[in-house]
Amino acid sequence: MRDEDELHRGNEAGYDFEKVLTMHDLVSSDDVFFAATGITDGELLKGVHYHGNHITTETLVVRGLTGTIRRINATHSTDKLDNLSSIHY
């Protein structure tokens, strides 16, 4: 909470700020996708790495309905990104 007023309004609206949320509380259907792309290297995913004129990323995608888990290792061309963006790599 940012302040006591926000906490008070949340409590009045019926929110329980002490409750530990379960997966079912957050997602109540199997018809869901989850995706995460690493920013820094970690135990689950590699982070963003710069190699001359390309960038590599690793993404994890999970489909709840089928249980399919995909890892996507992508290479992004900085030359092509420069043409699409005002940010230059």
N, CA, C and O atoms as a CHARMM CRD file, in Angstrom:
* protein
*
  356
    1    1 MET  N      0.82400  -1.16700   0.00000 PROA 1      0.00000
    2    1 MET  CA     0.00000   0.00000   0.00000 PROA 1      0.00000
    3    1 MET  C      0.87900   1.24500   0.00000 PROA 1      0.00000
    4    1 MET  O      1.96200   1.27800   0.58400 PROA 1      0.00000
    5    2 ARG  N      0.37800   2.24000  -0.66400 PROA 2      0.00000
    6    2 ARG  CA     1.11800   3.50500  -0.68200 PROA 2      0.00000
    7    2 ARG  C      0.89500   4.31200   0.58400 PROA 2      0.00000
    8    2 ARG  O      1.77900   5.04200   1.03300 PROA 2      0.00000
    9    3 ASP  N     -0.30900   4.17500   1.16300 PROA 3      0.00000
   10    3 ASP  CA    -0.59600   4.92800   2.38300 PROA 3      0.00000
   11    3 ASP  C     -1.76300   4.27100   3.11800 PROA 3      0.00000
   12    3 ASP  O     -2.37200   3.32500   2.61800 PROA 3      0.00000
   13    4 GLU  N     -2.06500   4.78500   4.30900 PROA 4      0.00000
   14    4 GLU  CA    -3.13800   4.21300   5.14000 PROA 4      0.00000
   15    4 GLU  C     -4.50700   4.34600   4.47800 PROA 4      0.00000
   16    4 GLU  O     -5.35300   3.46400   4.62300 PROA 4      0.00000
   17    5 ASP  N     -4.73100   5.44300   3.75200 PROA 5      0.00000
   18    5 ASP  CA    -6.01800   5.64300   3.07500 PROA 5      0.00000
   19    5 ASP  C     -6.25000   4.55500   2.03300 PROA 5      0.00000
   20    5 ASP  O     -7.34900   4.01100   1.92800 PROA 5      0.00000
   21    6 GLU  N     -5.21300   4.24100   1.26700 PROA 6      0.00000
   22    6 GLU  CA    -5.33700   3.18600   0.25300 PROA 6      0.00000
   23    6 GLU  C     -5.62000   1.83600   0.91200 PROA 6      0.00000
   24    6 GLU  O     -6.44100   1.06800   0.41200 PROA 6      0.00000
   25    7 LEU  N     -4.95600   1.54000   2.01800 PROA 7      0.00000
   26    7 LEU  CA    -5.19500   0.29900   2.75900 PROA 7      0.00000
   27    7 LEU  C     -6.63900   0.25200   3.25200 PROA 7      0.00000
   28    7 LEU  O     -7.30800  -0.77500   3.13200 PROA 7      0.00000
   29    8 HSD  N     -7.11700   1.36100   3.80300 PROA 8      0.00000
   30    8 HSD  CA    -8.48600   1.43200   4.31500 PROA 8      0.00000
   31    8 HSD  C     -9.50400   1.20100   3.19600 PROA 8      0.00000
   32    8 HSD  O    -10.44800   0.43000   3.36700 PROA 8      0.00000
   33    9 ARG  N     -9.31800   1.86100   2.06100 PROA 9      0.00000
   34    9 ARG  CA   -10.24100   1.69600   0.93200 PROA 9      0.00000
   35    9 ARG  C    -10.21400   0.25800   0.41500 PROA 9      0.00000
   36    9 ARG  O    -11.26000  -0.28600   0.06200 PROA 9      0.00000
   37   10 GLY  N     -9.03800  -0.36400   0.36300 PROA 10     0.00000
   38   10 GLY  CA    -8.94100  -1.76100  -0.07500 PROA 10     0.00000
   39   10 GLY  C     -9.65900  -2.70200   0.86800 PROA 10     0.00000
   40   10 GLY  O    -10.35700  -3.61500   0.42600 PROA 10     0.00000
   41   11 ASN  N     -9.49500  -2.48500   2.16900 PROA 11     0.00000
   42   11 ASN  CA   -10.19700  -3.30700   3.16800 PROA 11     0.00000
   43   11 ASN  C    -11.70100  -3.13800   3.05800 PROA 11     0.00000
   44   11 ASN  O    -12.44000  -4.12000   3.13700 PROA 11     0.00000
   45   12 GLU  N    -12.16900  -1.90500   2.87500 PROA 12     0.00000
   46   12 GLU  CA   -13.60300  -1.65900   2.70400 PROA 12     0.00000
   47   12 GLU  C    -14.15300  -2.33500   1.46000 PROA 12     0.00000
   48   12 GLU  O    -15.31500  -2.74100   1.43800 PROA 12     0.00000
   49   13 ALA  N    -13.33000  -2.46000   0.42200 PROA 13     0.00000
   50   13 ALA  CA   -13.76600  -3.10700  -0.81700 PROA 13     0.00000
   51   13 ALA  C    -13.73400  -4.63700  -0.69900 PROA 13     0.00000
   52   13 ALA  O    -14.14800  -5.34600  -1.61600 PROA 13     0.00000
   53   14 GLY  N    -13.23400  -5.13800   0.44500 PROA 14     0.00000
   54   14 GLY  CA   -13.25800  -6.57900   0.65800 PROA 14     0.00000
   55   14 GLY  C    -11.96500  -7.30400   0.33700 PROA 14     0.00000
   56   14 GLY  O    -11.93800  -8.53400   0.32800 PROA 14     0.00000
   57   15 TYR  N    -10.89800  -6.57500   0.07300 PROA 15     0.00000
   58   15 TYR  CA    -9.61500  -7.20900  -0.22200 PROA 15     0.00000
   59   15 TYR  C     -8.93400  -7.66700   1.06100 PROA 15     0.00000
   60   15 TYR  O     -8.91900  -6.94700   2.05900 PROA 15     0.00000
   61   16 ASP  N     -8.37000  -8.87300   1.02600 PROA 16     0.00000
   62   16 ASP  CA    -7.62700  -9.41700   2.16000 PROA 16     0.00000
   63   16 ASP  C     -6.14600  -9.35200   1.81100 PROA 16     0.00000
   64   16 ASP  O     -5.64300 -10.18600   1.05900 PROA 16     0.00000
   65   17 PHE  N     -5.45300  -8.36400   2.35900 PROA 17     0.00000
   66   17 PHE  CA    -4.05500  -8.14900   2.01500 PROA 17     0.00000
   67   17 PHE  C     -3.10400  -9.12100   2.71400 PROA 17     0.00000
   68   17 PHE  O     -1.90600  -9.12500   2.43100 PROA 17     0.00000
   69   18 GLU  N     -3.62400  -9.93500   3.61300 PROA 18     0.00000
   70   18 GLU  CA    -2.80500 -10.93900   4.29600 PROA 18     0.00000
   71   18 GLU  C     -2.90100 -12.30000   3.62200 PROA 18     0.00000
   72   18 GLU  O     -2.09400 -13.18500   3.90600 PROA 18     0.00000
   73   19 LYS  N     -3.88000 -12.48400   2.72800 PROA 19     0.00000
   74   19 LYS  CA    -4.10700 -13.78200   2.09000 PROA 19     0.00000
   75   19 LYS  C     -2.96400 -14.12000   1.13000 PROA 19     0.00000
   76   19 LYS  O     -2.52700 -13.27900   0.34500 PROA 19     0.00000
   77   20 VAL  N     -2.49500 -15.35500   1.20700 PROA 20     0.00000
   78   20 VAL  CA    -1.51300 -15.85600   0.24800 PROA 20     0.00000
   79   20 VAL  C     -2.30400 -16.43300  -0.92000 PROA 20     0.00000
   80   20 VAL  O     -3.07800 -17.37600  -0.75200 PROA 20     0.00000
   81   21 LEU  N     -2.10300 -15.85800  -2.11000 PROA 21     0.00000
   82   21 LEU  CA    -2.86200 -16.27900  -3.28200 PROA 21     0.00000
   83   21 LEU  C     -2.31600 -17.58700  -3.84900 PROA 21     0.00000
   84   21 LEU  O     -1.10400 -17.78700  -3.93000 PROA 21     0.00000
   85   22 THR  N     -3.23100 -18.47200  -4.23900 PROA 22     0.00000
   86   22 THR  CA    -2.85500 -19.73500  -4.87400 PROA 22     0.00000
   87   22 THR  C     -2.91100 -19.56200  -6.38900 PROA 22     0.00000
   88   22 THR  O     -3.38300 -18.54000  -6.88900 PROA 22     0.00000
   89   23 MET  N     -2.42800 -20.56500  -7.11200 PROA 23     0.00000
   90   23 MET  CA    -2.48900 -20.50800  -8.56800 PROA 23     0.00000
   91   23 MET  C     -3.94100 -20.39200  -9.02500 PROA 23     0.00000
   92   23 MET  O     -4.23000 -19.66200  -9.97400 PROA 23     0.00000
   93   24 HSD  N     -4.86300 -21.10500  -8.36100 PROA 24     0.00000
   94   24 HSD  CA    -6.28100 -21.04000  -8.74400 PROA 24     0.00000
   95   24 HSD  C     -6.86200 -19.63700  -8.50900 PROA 24     0.00000
   96   24 HSD  O     -7.72700 -19.19100  -9.26200 PROA 24     0.00000
   97   25 ASP  N     -6.39100 -18.95000  -7.47100 PROA 25     0.00000
   98   25 ASP  CA    -6.84500 -17.57500  -7.24600 PROA 25     0.00000
   99   25 ASP  C     -6.42100 -16.66900  -8.39500 PROA 25     0.00000
  100   25 ASP  O     -7.17100 -15.77900  -8.79500 PROA 25     0.00000
  101   26 LEU  N     -5.23600 -16.89000  -8.91900 PROA 26     0.00000
  102   26 LEU  CA    -4.69000 -16.02700  -9.97500 PROA 26     0.00000
  103   26 LEU  C     -5.21500 -16.39800 -11.35300 PROA 26     0.00000
  104   26 LEU  O     -5.47500 -15.52400 -12.18000 PROA 26     0.00000
  105   27 VAL  N     -5.37400 -17.71200 -11.60300 PROA 27     0.00000
  106   27 VAL  CA    -5.83100 -18.20000 -12.90900 PROA 27     0.00000
  107   27 VAL  C     -6.77700 -19.36000 -12.65500 PROA 27     0.00000
  108   27 VAL  O     -6.34900 -20.42000 -12.19900 PROA 27     0.00000
  109   28 SER  N     -8.06100 -19.17300 -12.94500 PROA 28     0.00000
  110   28 SER  CA    -9.05000 -20.19500 -12.60600 PROA 28     0.00000
  111   28 SER  C     -9.42600 -21.08100 -13.78500 PROA 28     0.00000
  112   28 SER  O    -10.37900 -21.85400 -13.68700 PROA 28     0.00000
  113   29 SER  N     -8.70900 -20.99000 -14.88600 PROA 29     0.00000
  114   29 SER  CA    -9.00700 -21.77700 -16.08700 PROA 29     0.00000
  115   29 SER  C     -7.72300 -22.37500 -16.64100 PROA 29     0.00000
  116   29 SER  O     -6.63800 -21.82700 -16.44400 PROA 29     0.00000
  117   30 ASP  N     -7.84800 -23.50500 -17.33500 PROA 30     0.00000
  118   30 ASP  CA    -6.69600 -24.07100 -18.01900 PROA 30     0.00000
  119   30 ASP  C     -6.44100 -23.38000 -19.35700 PROA 30     0.00000
  120   30 ASP  O     -5.38800 -23.57300 -19.96400 PROA 30     0.00000
  121   31 ASP  N     -7.40400 -22.57200 -19.81900 PROA 31     0.00000
  122   31 ASP  CA    -7.28700 -21.89500 -21.10600 PROA 31     0.00000
  123   31 ASP  C     -6.48000 -20.61100 -20.92200 PROA 31     0.00000
  124   31 ASP  O     -7.01900 -19.50600 -20.98500 PROA 31     0.00000
  125   32 VAL  N     -5.16200 -20.78200 -20.69100 PROA 32     0.00000
  126   32 VAL  CA    -4.30700 -19.65300 -20.36700 PROA 32     0.00000
  127   32 VAL  C     -2.91600 -19.88400 -20.95200 PROA 32     0.00000
  128   32 VAL  O     -2.46900 -21.02300 -21.09000 PROA 32     0.00000
  129   33 PHE  N     -2.25200 -18.80900 -21.28800 PROA 33     0.00000
  130   33 PHE  CA    -0.85500 -18.84100 -21.70400 PROA 33     0.00000
  131   33 PHE  C     -0.04200 -18.03700 -20.70600 PROA 33     0.00000
  132   33 PHE  O     -0.52100 -17.04300 -20.16100 PROA 33     0.00000
  133   34 PHE  N      1.18900 -18.47200 -20.46900 PROA 34     0.00000
  134   34 PHE  CA     2.13900 -17.72200 -19.64800 PROA 34     0.00000
  135   34 PHE  C      3.39300 -17.56300 -20.48200 PROA 34     0.00000
  136   34 PHE  O      3.84800 -18.51900 -21.10800 PROA 34     0.00000
  137   35 ALA  N      3.95700 -16.36200 -20.49800 PROA 35     0.00000
  138   35 ALA  CA     5.20400 -16.12800 -21.22700 PROA 35     0.00000
  139   35 ALA  C      6.11300 -15.25000 -20.39300 PROA 35     0.00000
  140   35 ALA  O      5.66400 -14.30100 -19.75000 PROA 35     0.00000
  141   36 ALA  N      7.40200 -15.57700 -20.41200 PROA 36     0.00000
  142   36 ALA  CA     8.40300 -14.77500 -19.70600 PROA 36     0.00000
  143   36 ALA  C      9.67200 -14.73700 -20.54000 PROA 36     0.00000
  144   36 ALA  O     10.11200 -15.76500 -21.05400 PROA 36     0.00000
  145   37 THR  N     10.25700 -13.56300 -20.67700 PROA 37     0.00000
  146   37 THR  CA    11.53200 -13.39400 -21.37400 PROA 37     0.00000
  147   37 THR  C     12.54900 -12.90200 -20.35800 PROA 37     0.00000
  148   37 THR  O     12.28600 -11.96200 -19.60600 PROA 37     0.00000
  149   38 GLY  N     13.71800 -13.54700 -20.34000 PROA 38     0.00000
  150   38 GLY  CA    14.76900 -13.15400 -19.41100 PROA 38     0.00000
  151   38 GLY  C     15.32400 -11.78000 -19.74700 PROA 38     0.00000
  152   38 GLY  O     15.52400 -11.44700 -20.91500 PROA 38     0.00000
  153   39 ILE  N     15.56600 -11.00200 -18.73300 PROA 39     0.00000
  154   39 ILE  CA    16.20600  -9.69200 -18.89700 PROA 39     0.00000
  155   39 ILE  C     17.66500  -9.80800 -18.46100 PROA 39     0.00000
  156   39 ILE  O     18.57300  -9.38300 -19.17600 PROA 39     0.00000
  157   40 THR  N     17.88100 -10.39000 -17.27200 PROA 40     0.00000
  158   40 THR  CA    19.22800 -10.69600 -16.79000 PROA 40     0.00000
  159   40 THR  C     19.32200 -12.21000 -16.62200 PROA 40     0.00000
  160   40 THR  O     18.29700 -12.87400 -16.46300 PROA 40     0.00000
  161   41 ASP  N     20.51900 -12.75900 -16.65600 PROA 41     0.00000
  162   41 ASP  CA    20.69100 -14.20100 -16.49400 PROA 41     0.00000
  163   41 ASP  C     20.16700 -14.64600 -15.13100 PROA 41     0.00000
  164   41 ASP  O     20.42000 -14.00400 -14.11200 PROA 41     0.00000
  165   42 GLY  N     19.43600 -15.75200 -15.13500 PROA 42     0.00000
  166   42 GLY  CA    18.90600 -16.30100 -13.89500 PROA 42     0.00000
  167   42 GLY  C     18.88700 -17.81300 -13.96000 PROA 42     0.00000
  168   42 GLY  O     19.41100 -18.40700 -14.90300 PROA 42     0.00000
  169   43 GLU  N     18.29000 -18.43400 -12.96900 PROA 43     0.00000
  170   43 GLU  CA    18.22800 -19.88600 -12.91300 PROA 43     0.00000
  171   43 GLU  C     17.27400 -20.45200 -13.95100 PROA 43     0.00000
  172   43 GLU  O     17.48300 -21.56500 -14.43400 PROA 43     0.00000
  173   44 LEU  N     16.23400 -19.71400 -14.30500 PROA 44     0.00000
  174   44 LEU  CA    15.23000 -20.20400 -15.24300 PROA 44     0.00000
  175   44 LEU  C     15.52200 -19.80700 -16.68700 PROA 44     0.00000
  176   44 LEU  O     15.36300 -20.62200 -17.59600 PROA 44     0.00000
  177   45 LEU  N     15.94300 -18.57900 -16.90600 PROA 45     0.00000
  178   45 LEU  CA    16.14600 -18.06600 -18.25800 PROA 45     0.00000
  179   45 LEU  C     17.45400 -17.29200 -18.37400 PROA 45     0.00000
  180   45 LEU  O     17.93600 -16.69800 -17.41000 PROA 45     0.00000
  181   46 LYS  N     18.01200 -17.31700 -19.58200 PROA 46     0.00000
  182   46 LYS  CA    19.15800 -16.45700 -19.88500 PROA 46     0.00000
  183   46 LYS  C     18.63700 -15.03900 -20.11100 PROA 46     0.00000
  184   46 LYS  O     17.49500 -14.84600 -20.52800 PROA 46     0.00000
  185   47 GLY  N     19.46700 -14.07500 -19.84000 PROA 47     0.00000
  186   47 GLY  CA    19.08800 -12.69100 -20.05300 PROA 47     0.00000
  187   47 GLY  C     19.37400 -12.23200 -21.47200 PROA 47     0.00000
  188   47 GLY  O     19.75600 -13.02900 -22.32900 PROA 47     0.00000
  189   48 VAL  N     19.18600 -10.94300 -21.71300 PROA 48     0.00000
  190   48 VAL  CA    19.47300 -10.32900 -23.01000 PROA 48     0.00000
  191   48 VAL  C     20.98500 -10.22600 -23.16400 PROA 48     0.00000
  192   48 VAL  O     21.67800  -9.77400 -22.25300 PROA 48     0.00000
  193   49 HSD  N     21.49600 -10.64800 -24.32800 PROA 49     0.00000
  194   49 HSD  CA    22.93400 -10.57200 -24.60300 PROA 49     0.00000
  195   49 HSD  C     23.15900  -9.87100 -25.93600 PROA 49     0.00000
  196   49 HSD  O     22.48800 -10.15000 -26.93000 PROA 49     0.00000
  197   50 TYR  N     24.11400  -8.96100 -25.92800 PROA 50     0.00000
  198   50 TYR  CA    24.45600  -8.18800 -27.12400 PROA 50     0.00000
  199   50 TYR  C     25.72200  -8.77900 -27.74100 PROA 50     0.00000
  200   50 TYR  O     26.72100  -8.99400 -27.05400 PROA 50     0.00000
  201   51 HSD  N     25.66200  -9.03700 -29.05400 PROA 51     0.00000
  202   51 HSD  CA    26.79100  -9.62200 -29.79100 PROA 51     0.00000
  203   51 HSD  C     26.95600  -8.84400 -31.10000 PROA 51     0.00000
  204   51 HSD  O     26.34100  -9.19600 -32.10600 PROA 51     0.00000
  205   52 GLY  N     27.76200  -7.81400 -31.09500 PROA 52     0.00000
  206   52 GLY  CA    27.97900  -7.05800 -32.33400 PROA 52     0.00000
  207   52 GLY  C     26.68900  -6.52000 -32.90200 PROA 52     0.00000
  208   52 GLY  O     26.06500  -5.63500 -32.31700 PROA 52     0.00000
  209   53 ASN  N     26.28000  -7.05900 -34.05600 PROA 53     0.00000
  210   53 ASN  CA    25.08500  -6.53300 -34.72600 PROA 53     0.00000
  211   53 ASN  C     23.82900  -7.37200 -34.46800 PROA 53     0.00000
  212   53 ASN  O     22.86100  -7.28200 -35.22300 PROA 53     0.00000
  213   54 HSD  N     23.83800  -8.18900 -33.40700 PROA 54     0.00000
  214   54 HSD  CA    22.61100  -8.89800 -33.04600 PROA 54     0.00000
  215   54 HSD  C     22.48300  -9.04900 -31.52900 PROA 54     0.00000
  216   54 HSD  O     23.45400  -8.94600 -30.78000 PROA 54     0.00000
  217   55 ILE  N     21.24600  -9.29800 -31.11400 PROA 55     0.00000
  218   55 ILE  CA    20.89500  -9.45500 -29.70300 PROA 55     0.00000
  219   55 ILE  C     20.22100 -10.80800 -29.56000 PROA 55     0.00000
  220   55 ILE  O     19.40600 -11.18400 -30.40300 PROA 55     0.00000
  221   56 THR  N     20.55100 -11.55600 -28.49000 PROA 56     0.00000
  222   56 THR  CA    19.87000 -12.83600 -28.25600 PROA 56     0.00000
  223   56 THR  C     19.01400 -12.73800 -27.00000 PROA 56     0.00000
  224   56 THR  O     19.37900 -12.08400 -26.02400 PROA 56     0.00000
  225   57 THR  N     17.84900 -13.41600 -27.05300 PROA 57     0.00000
  226   57 THR  CA    16.94200 -13.48600 -25.90700 PROA 57     0.00000
  227   57 THR  C     16.44400 -14.91300 -25.75700 PROA 57     0.00000
  228   57 THR  O     16.46400 -15.69200 -26.71000 PROA 57     0.00000
  229   58 GLU  N     15.99600 -15.24700 -24.55300 PROA 58     0.00000
  230   58 GLU  CA    15.38900 -16.55000 -24.29100 PROA 58     0.00000
  231   58 GLU  C     14.02700 -16.32100 -23.64100 PROA 58     0.00000
  232   58 GLU  O     13.90200 -15.54400 -22.69500 PROA 58     0.00000
  233   59 THR  N     13.00500 -17.00800 -24.16200 PROA 59     0.00000
  234   59 THR  CA    11.63600 -16.85600 -23.68200 PROA 59     0.00000
  235   59 THR  C     11.06300 -18.22500 -23.34500 PROA 59     0.00000
  236   59 THR  O     11.33400 -19.20700 -24.03700 PROA 59     0.00000
  237   60 LEU  N     10.27200 -18.28500 -22.28400 PROA 60     0.00000
  238   60 LEU  CA     9.56100 -19.48800 -21.88400 PROA 60     0.00000
  239   60 LEU  C      8.07500 -19.23500 -22.10500 PROA 60     0.00000
  240   60 LEU  O      7.54500 -18.22200 -21.64800 PROA 60     0.00000
  241   61 VAL  N      7.39100 -20.15300 -22.80800 PROA 61     0.00000
  242   61 VAL  CA     5.96000 -20.03000 -23.05800 PROA 61     0.00000
  243   61 VAL  C      5.29800 -21.32500 -22.59200 PROA 61     0.00000
  244   61 VAL  O      5.72200 -22.41500 -22.97600 PROA 61     0.00000
  245   62 VAL  N      4.25800 -21.20500 -21.76400 PROA 62     0.00000
  246   62 VAL  CA     3.53900 -22.36800 -21.24900 PROA 62     0.00000
  247   62 VAL  C      2.06900 -22.22300 -21.61700 PROA 62     0.00000
  248   62 VAL  O      1.46700 -21.17400 -21.39000 PROA 62     0.00000
  249   63 ARG  N      1.49000 -23.28400 -22.18700 PROA 63     0.00000
  250   63 ARG  CA     0.06100 -23.29800 -22.49700 PROA 63     0.00000
  251   63 ARG  C     -0.62800 -24.19300 -21.47600 PROA 63     0.00000
  252   63 ARG  O     -0.33300 -25.38500 -21.39200 PROA 63     0.00000
  253   64 GLY  N     -1.53600 -23.62800 -20.71000 PROA 64     0.00000
  254   64 GLY  CA    -2.20400 -24.36500 -19.64800 PROA 64     0.00000
  255   64 GLY  C     -3.07400 -25.50000 -20.14600 PROA 64     0.00000
  256   64 GLY  O     -3.11900 -26.56400 -19.52800 PROA 64     0.00000
  257   65 LEU  N     -3.76900 -25.28900 -21.25900 PROA 65     0.00000
  258   65 LEU  CA    -4.72200 -26.27600 -21.76200 PROA 65     0.00000
  259   65 LEU  C     -4.05600 -27.60200 -22.10300 PROA 65     0.00000
  260   65 LEU  O     -4.60000 -28.66600 -21.80600 PROA 65     0.00000
  261   66 THR  N     -2.88500 -27.54300 -22.72300 PROA 66     0.00000
  262   66 THR  CA    -2.20200 -28.76700 -23.16200 PROA 66     0.00000
  263   66 THR  C     -0.98800 -29.10400 -22.30600 PROA 66     0.00000
  264   66 THR  O     -0.46400 -30.21500 -22.38900 PROA 66     0.00000
  265   67 GLY  N     -0.53900 -28.16600 -21.49200 PROA 67     0.00000
  266   67 GLY  CA     0.66500 -28.38000 -20.70700 PROA 67     0.00000
  267   67 GLY  C      1.94100 -28.24700 -21.52200 PROA 67     0.00000
  268   67 GLY  O      3.02300 -28.58800 -21.04600 PROA 67     0.00000
  269   68 THR  N      1.82000 -27.75600 -22.74600 PROA 68     0.00000
  270   68 THR  CA     2.98300 -27.58200 -23.61500 PROA 68     0.00000
  271   68 THR  C      3.89400 -26.49000 -23.05800 PROA 68     0.00000
  272   68 THR  O      3.44200 -25.41100 -22.67500 PROA 68     0.00000
  273   69 ILE  N      5.18400 -26.80300 -23.02400 PROA 69     0.00000
  274   69 ILE  CA     6.18900 -25.83500 -22.56900 PROA 69     0.00000
  275   69 ILE  C      7.15800 -25.60800 -23.72100 PROA 69     0.00000
  276   69 ILE  O      7.73800 -26.55700 -24.24800 PROA 69     0.00000
  277   70 ARG  N      7.32800 -24.35800 -24.10700 PROA 70     0.00000
  278   70 ARG  CA     8.24800 -24.02000 -25.19300 PROA 70     0.00000
  279   70 ARG  C      9.32400 -23.07400 -24.67900 PROA 70     0.00000
  280   70 ARG  O      9.05600 -22.17300 -23.88600 PROA 70     0.00000
  281   71 ARG  N     10.54400 -23.29900 -25.14700 PROA 71     0.00000
  282   71 ARG  CA    11.64100 -22.35600 -24.92500 PROA 71     0.00000
  283   71 ARG  C     11.99000 -21.78300 -26.29000 PROA 71     0.00000
  284   71 ARG  O     12.21900 -22.52300 -27.24700 PROA 71     0.00000
  285   72 ILE  N     12.02700 -20.47800 -26.36900 PROA 72     0.00000
  286   72 ILE  CA    12.33000 -19.81100 -27.63000 PROA 72     0.00000
  287   72 ILE  C     13.63300 -19.05200 -27.46100 PROA 72     0.00000
  288   72 ILE  O     13.73700 -18.14700 -26.63300 PROA 72     0.00000
  289   73 ASN  N     14.62100 -19.42800 -28.25100 PROA 73     0.00000
  290   73 ASN  CA    15.88800 -18.70300 -28.30400 PROA 73     0.00000
  291   73 ASN  C     15.84800 -17.86300 -29.57300 PROA 73     0.00000
  292   73 ASN  O     15.82800 -18.39900 -30.68100 PROA 73     0.00000
  293   74 ALA  N     15.83700 -16.56000 -29.40700 PROA 74     0.00000
  294   74 ALA  CA    15.67400 -15.66500 -30.55200 PROA 74     0.00000
  295   74 ALA  C     16.93200 -14.83400 -30.77600 PROA 74     0.00000
  296   74 ALA  O     17.64200 -14.47000 -29.83900 PROA 74     0.00000
  297   75 THR  N     17.17800 -14.55100 -32.04700 PROA 75     0.00000
  298   75 THR  CA    18.25300 -13.64800 -32.44200 PROA 75     0.00000
  299   75 THR  C     17.61000 -12.46000 -33.13900 PROA 75     0.00000
  300   75 THR  O     16.83900 -12.62800 -34.08400 PROA 75     0.00000
  301   76 HSD  N     17.92800 -11.26000 -32.66900 PROA 76     0.00000
  302   76 HSD  CA    17.34200 -10.02900 -33.18900 PROA 76     0.00000
  303   76 HSD  C     18.44400  -9.22200 -33.87000 PROA 76     0.00000
  304   76 HSD  O     19.47800  -8.94200 -33.26400 PROA 76     0.00000
  305   77 SER  N     18.22300  -8.85300 -35.11900 PROA 77     0.00000
  306   77 SER  CA    19.19800  -8.07400 -35.88400 PROA 77     0.00000
  307   77 SER  C     19.12500  -6.60200 -35.49000 PROA 77     0.00000
  308   77 SER  O     18.08100  -5.96800 -35.64600 PROA 77     0.00000
  309   78 THR  N     20.22200  -6.05800 -34.98300 PROA 78     0.00000
  310   78 THR  CA    20.22000  -4.64700 -34.59700 PROA 78     0.00000
  311   78 THR  C     20.06100  -3.74000 -35.81600 PROA 78     0.00000
  312   78 THR  O     19.49500  -2.65200 -35.70600 PROA 78     0.00000
  313   79 ASP  N     20.55100  -4.17400 -36.97300 PROA 79     0.00000
  314   79 ASP  CA    20.39300  -3.37100 -38.18700 PROA 79     0.00000
  315   79 ASP  C     18.91900  -3.19900 -38.51700 PROA 79     0.00000
  316   79 ASP  O     18.47900  -2.08900 -38.81700 PROA 79     0.00000
  317   80 LYS  N     18.15200  -4.27800 -38.46500 PROA 80     0.00000
  318   80 LYS  CA    16.71900  -4.20000 -38.77400 PROA 80     0.00000
  319   80 LYS  C     15.97200  -3.45300 -37.67400 PROA 80     0.00000
  320   80 LYS  O     15.04400  -2.69700 -37.96100 PROA 80     0.00000
  321   81 LEU  N     16.37000  -3.66100 -36.40300 PROA 81     0.00000
  322   81 LEU  CA    15.72400  -2.93900 -35.30600 PROA 81     0.00000
  323   81 LEU  C     15.96000  -1.44000 -35.42700 PROA 81     0.00000
  324   81 LEU  O     15.06400  -0.64700 -35.13500 PROA 81     0.00000
  325   82 ASP  N     17.16900  -1.03900 -35.85900 PROA 82     0.00000
  326   82 ASP  CA    17.45800   0.38800 -36.04900 PROA 82     0.00000
  327   82 ASP  C     16.50500   1.02000 -37.04800 PROA 82     0.00000
  328   82 ASP  O     16.10300   2.17100 -36.87800 PROA 82     0.00000
  329   83 ASN  N     16.13800   0.27800 -38.09100 PROA 83     0.00000
  330   83 ASN  CA    15.24400   0.79900 -39.11200 PROA 83     0.00000
  331   83 ASN  C     13.80900   0.96100 -38.59900 PROA 83     0.00000
  332   83 ASN  O     13.04100   1.75400 -39.14300 PROA 83     0.00000
  333   84 LEU  N     13.45000   0.20700 -37.54900 PROA 84     0.00000
  334   84 LEU  CA    12.09900   0.24200 -37.03200 PROA 84     0.00000
  335   84 LEU  C     11.90600   1.14600 -35.81700 PROA 84     0.00000
  336   84 LEU  O     10.77600   1.41300 -35.40800 PROA 84     0.00000
  337   85 SER  N     12.99600   1.60600 -35.25200 PROA 85     0.00000
  338   85 SER  CA    12.93600   2.28800 -33.96900 PROA 85     0.00000
  339   85 SER  C     13.77200   3.54500 -33.94600 PROA 85     0.00000
  340   85 SER  O     14.69700   3.71700 -34.74100 PROA 85     0.00000
  341   86 SER  N     13.42900   4.42100 -33.01800 PROA 86     0.00000
  342   86 SER  CA    14.27600   5.60800 -32.81800 PROA 86     0.00000
  343   86 SER  C     15.43200   5.28400 -31.85400 PROA 86     0.00000
  344   86 SER  O     16.32800   6.10500 -31.65900 PROA 86     0.00000
  345   87 ILE  N     15.40500   4.09000 -31.26000 PROA 87     0.00000
  346   87 ILE  CA    16.47900   3.64600 -30.37900 PROA 87     0.00000
  347   87 ILE  C     17.53000   2.95800 -31.24300 PROA 87     0.00000
  348   87 ILE  O     17.19700   2.06100 -32.01700 PROA 87     0.00000
  349   88 HSD  N     18.77900   3.36100 -31.12400 PROA 88     0.00000
  350   88 HSD  CA    19.83200   2.75100 -31.93500 PROA 88     0.00000
  351   88 HSD  C     20.73200   1.90200 -31.03900 PROA 88     0.00000
  352   88 HSD  O     21.21100   2.35600 -30.00000 PROA 88     0.00000
  353   89 TYR  N     20.94700   0.67500 -31.46400 PROA 89     0.00000
  354   89 TYR  CA    21.69000  -0.30100 -30.65600 PROA 89     0.00000
  355   89 TYR  C     23.15000  -0.26700 -30.97800 PROA 89     0.00000
  356   89 TYR  O     23.92900  -1.02100 -30.39500 PROA 89     0.00000
